[in-house]
Amino acid sequence: MSQKGIYNSDLPNITHRGKVRDTYELNKELLLMVITDRISAFDVVMDTAIPKKGEVLAKMSEFWFEKTEHIIPNHFIGLASDPETFEMISDFPIAESLDEDLRKRSMVVKKAKRIDIECIVRGYITGSAWSEYTKTKTVNKISIPQDLIEAEEFPEFIFTPSTKAEVGHDEPLSPDETKELIGEDLYNQVKLKSIEIYTYAHEYSKSKGMILADTKFEFGFIDNKLSLIDEALTPDSSRFWSADDYNPGKSPLPYDKQYLRNWLLTQDWNKKPPPPQMPKDVLDKTIEKYIDCLETVTGIKL
């Protein structure tokens, strides 16, 4: 594998290029989602790929989709590196372009009608939630009556959705704003399922010595059923901490892209493109954290 990683998948007939994933249509029901080694921070995609990162996200998503399907159906069919899944797509022209590295990063998924919000669940007060709370005693515009210290566990897990921006920043949504966007009934459904999946994954991660501090989900409808889509409980969409390092009053060392964010905060940068050039030690440390997180939580070795 290239030491530079895979920045673009460069396959024919792309239908969507996100911050990290390149999506290709296979037919009316199926998509091929290639998880590249791109990394974004503060909603800006860095110029450097993080080798193996796409592989980590693909494996971790596969793990969690399978673990949580008793809670909610999802769009995942299989990784293209799985012989059975590859056999299923082998007649599509795109299959010829999928080398071994791309297969490890490619998920075959069912098409879904996406619900256009990010469904965020927070178990601990940290990051942007802590920053808002210190100013206004609110999180996502919801009043928090308790006196909390940084990284403390919330008395109960909270649902803090946001807009889903194709470019730029996702904006926090209050419960009323979310209900206005997607309707009260659907709001209640995604809130319930988000907290249920998070609670399960939080307990599971804790049993492996990791704390899942917060995470974001995306949902859509497949065959008129509410389903989990996109990725699930990866270091890109979640904040993981080592339980050994957890001590309320300060945020523990992150096992996710917070390591990169922390470095960026020390740079003279206005959080707009172009981003600063990532030094090798930051790149190495970032992928080390991703791989550690995968191995600790799932037991999967790359």
ZAMARGU-4260 file (C-alpha; in steps of 0.2 Angstrom, whole numbers, plus 5000, padded with zeros to 4 digits):
<rodrens>
0) 5000/5000/5000 | 5006/5018/4996 | 5013/5026/5011 | 5003/5042/5006 | 4986/5033/5008
5) 4971/5034/4996 | 4966/5053/4995 | 4954/5050/4980 | 4946/5034/4974 | 4946/5040/4956
10) 4934/5027/4950 | 4922/5030/4935 | 4904/5038/4938 | 4905/5045/4955 | 4889/5051/4961
15) 4894/5060/4977 | 4911/5065/4985 | 4909/5070/5004 | 4923/5075/5016 | 4929/5057/5018
20) 4918/5045/5007 | 4916/5044/4988 | 4900/5036/4983 | 4896/5027/4967 | 4879/5020/4961
25) 4879/5001/4957 | 4861/5000/4952 | 4844/5007/4958 | 4846/4998/4975 | 4864/4998/4978
30) 4879/5010/4981 | 4897/5007/4983 | 4904/5018/4997 | 4923/5020/4996 | 4930/5027/5013
35) 4946/5036/5008 | 4960/5041/5019 | 4955/5059/5019 | 4953/5068/5036 | 4943/5083/5040
40) 4944/5095/5055 | 4934/5110/5059 | 4924/5105/5043 | 4940/5108/5032 | 4947/5093/5023
45) 4966/5092/5026 | 4978/5091/5011 | 4986/5075/5017 | 4979/5058/5018 | 4981/5047/5033
50) 4986/5030/5027 | 4975/5015/5033 | 4962/5027/5040 | 4949/5022/5028 | 4952/5003/5032
55) 4950/5007/5051 | 4933/5016/5047 | 4927/5002/5036 | 4931/4988/5048 | 4924/4998/5063
60) 4908/5002/5054 | 4906/4984/5049 | 4908/4979/5067 | 4895/4991/5074 | 4882/4988/5060
65) 4882/4970/5064 | 4882/4973/5083 | 4868/4985/5082 | 4856/4977/5070 | 4845/4970/5084
70) 4841/4988/5088 | 4838/4995/5071 | 4841/4989/5053 | 4855/4997/5043 | 4861/4999/5025
75) 4877/4988/5026 | 4878/4973/5015 | 4897/4969/5016 | 4914/4975/5013 | 4921/4973/4995
80) 4935/4964/5003 | 4923/4950/5008 | 4923/4937/4994 | 4905/4934/4995 | 4901/4953/4994
85) 4914/4955/4980 | 4906/4941/4970 | 4889/4950/4971 | 4896/4966/4963 | 4908/4957/4951
90) 4897/4960/4936 | 4897/4979/4938 | 4910/4987/4928 | 4917/4996/4943 | 4923/4980/4950
95) 4937/4979/4938 | 4945/4995/4946 | 4944/4989/4964 | 4961/4984/4969 | 4965/4976/4986
100) 4967/4992/4995 | 4951/5000/4988 | 4941/4984/4992 | 4947/4985/5011 | 4939/5003/5011
105) 4923/5000/5001 | 4906/4996/5008 | 4892/4989/4997 | 4876/4997/5005 | 4858/4999/5001
110) 4851/5015/4995 | 4842/5025/5007 | 4831/5041/5008 | 4842/5051/5020 | 4835/5061/5034
115) 4845/5078/5033 | 4850/5080/5051 | 4865/5074/5061 | 4859/5064/5076 | 4872/5067/5090
120) 4871/5059/5107 | 4882/5065/5121 | 4886/5055/5137 | 4899/5067/5143 | 4901/5086/5143
125) 4916/5090/5132 | 4921/5099/5116 | 4908/5111/5109 | 4895/5106/5122 | 4907/5111/5136
130) 4912/5127/5127 | 4893/5132/5125 | 4889/5127/5143 | 4903/5137/5151 | 4896/5153/5142
135) 4877/5150/5144 | 4873/5135/5155 | 4865/5127/5139 | 4870/5113/5127 | 4862/5114/5110
140) 4851/5128/5117 | 4844/5116/5130 | 4846/5123/5148 | 4857/5111/5159 | 4852/5115/5177
145) 4866/5104/5185 | 4883/5111/5189 | 4895/5100/5179 | 4914/5100/5177 | 4923/5097/5160
150) 4921/5079/5154 | 4909/5074/5168 | 4895/5061/5163 | 4878/5069/5160 | 4865/5063/5173
155) 4856/5056/5157 | 4862/5054/5139 | 4857/5069/5129 | 4851/5071/5110 | 4859/5086/5102
160) 4855/5086/5083 | 4863/5098/5071 | 4860/5103/5053 | 4869/5092/5039 | 4880/5104/5029
165) 4887/5099/5013 | 4900/5113/5015 | 4905/5123/5030 | 4899/5120/5048 | 4884/5110/5054
170) 4874/5121/5065 | 4866/5115/5082 | 4847/5112/5082 | 4836/5114/5097 | 4822/5101/5099
175) 4809/5113/5092 | 4820/5118/5077 | 4823/5099/5073 | 4804/5095/5075 | 4800/5110/5062
180) 4813/5102/5050 | 4808/5084/5051 | 4792/5083/5060 | 4788/5078/5078 | 4785/5060/5075
185) 4801/5057/5066 | 4811/5068/5079 | 4804/5056/5093 | 4809/5041/5083 | 4827/5046/5079
190) 4830/5053/5096 | 4824/5036/5104 | 4835/5026/5092 | 4850/5037/5093 | 4850/5036/5112
195) 4847/5017/5112 | 4861/5013/5100 | 4873/5025/5110 | 4868/5017/5126 | 4872/4999/5119
200) 4889/5005/5111 | 4894/5015/5127 | 4891/4999/5138 | 4900/4988/5126 | 4915/5000/5124
205) 4916/5002/5143 | 4918/4983/5144 | 4933/4985/5133 | 4941/4999/5143 | 4935/5013/5132
210) 4923/5027/5135 | 4912/5032/5121 | 4910/5051/5126 | 4899/5056/5111 | 4894/5050/5093
215) 4884/5055/5078 | 4872/5045/5068 | 4864/5047/5051 | 4847/5039/5047 | 4837/5036/5032
220) 4822/5025/5025 | 4825/5009/5016 | 4809/5000/5011 | 4800/5013/5022 | 4809/5007/5037
225) 4820/5019/5048 | 4838/5013/5046 | 4855/5017/5052 | 4866/5023/5037 | 4883/5031/5033
230) 4895/5025/5045 | 4893/5019/5063 | 4903/5023/5079 | 4920/5026/5071 | 4934/5038/5078
235) 4928/5050/5064 | 4910/5051/5070 | 4913/5048/5089 | 4924/5053/5103 | 4933/5039/5112
240) 4943/5040/5128 | 4953/5027/5137 | 4944/5023/5154 | 4961/5022/5162 | 4964/5040/5158
245) 4947/5046/5163 | 4946/5059/5177 | 4932/5072/5177 | 4939/5090/5177 | 4949/5088/5161
250) 4946/5080/5144 | 4956/5064/5143 | 4968/5060/5128 | 4957/5057/5113 | 4957/5041/5102
255) 4950/5050/5087 | 4954/5065/5076 | 4953/5076/5091 | 4972/5074/5092 | 4973/5082/5075
260) 4961/5096/5080 | 4971/5099/5096 | 4987/5102/5085 | 4977/5113/5073 | 4972/5124/5088
265) 4990/5128/5091 | 4992/5134/5073 | 4990/5152/5066 | 4975/5146/5056 | 4957/5154/5053
270) 4949/5137/5051 | 4946/5140/5032 | 4955/5132/5017 | 4969/5130/5014 | 4973/5121/5030
275) 4991/5120/5037 | 5002/5106/5031 | 5001/5092/5044 | 5019/5087/5050 | 5023/5068/5050
280) 5023/5066/5069 | 5005/5072/5069 | 5000/5061/5055 | 5008/5046/5063 | 5000/5049/5080
285) 4983/5052/5072 | 4983/5035/5063 | 4991/5026/5079 | 4976/5032/5089 | 4963/5026/5076
290) 4971/5009/5075 | 4972/5008/5094 | 4954/5012/5095 | 4949/4999/5082 | 4959/4985/5091
295) 4954/4990/5109 | 4935/4991/5105 | 4933/4977/5092 | 4948/4966/5095 | 4951/4967/5076
300) 4969/4968/5071 | 4973/4976/5054
</rodrens>
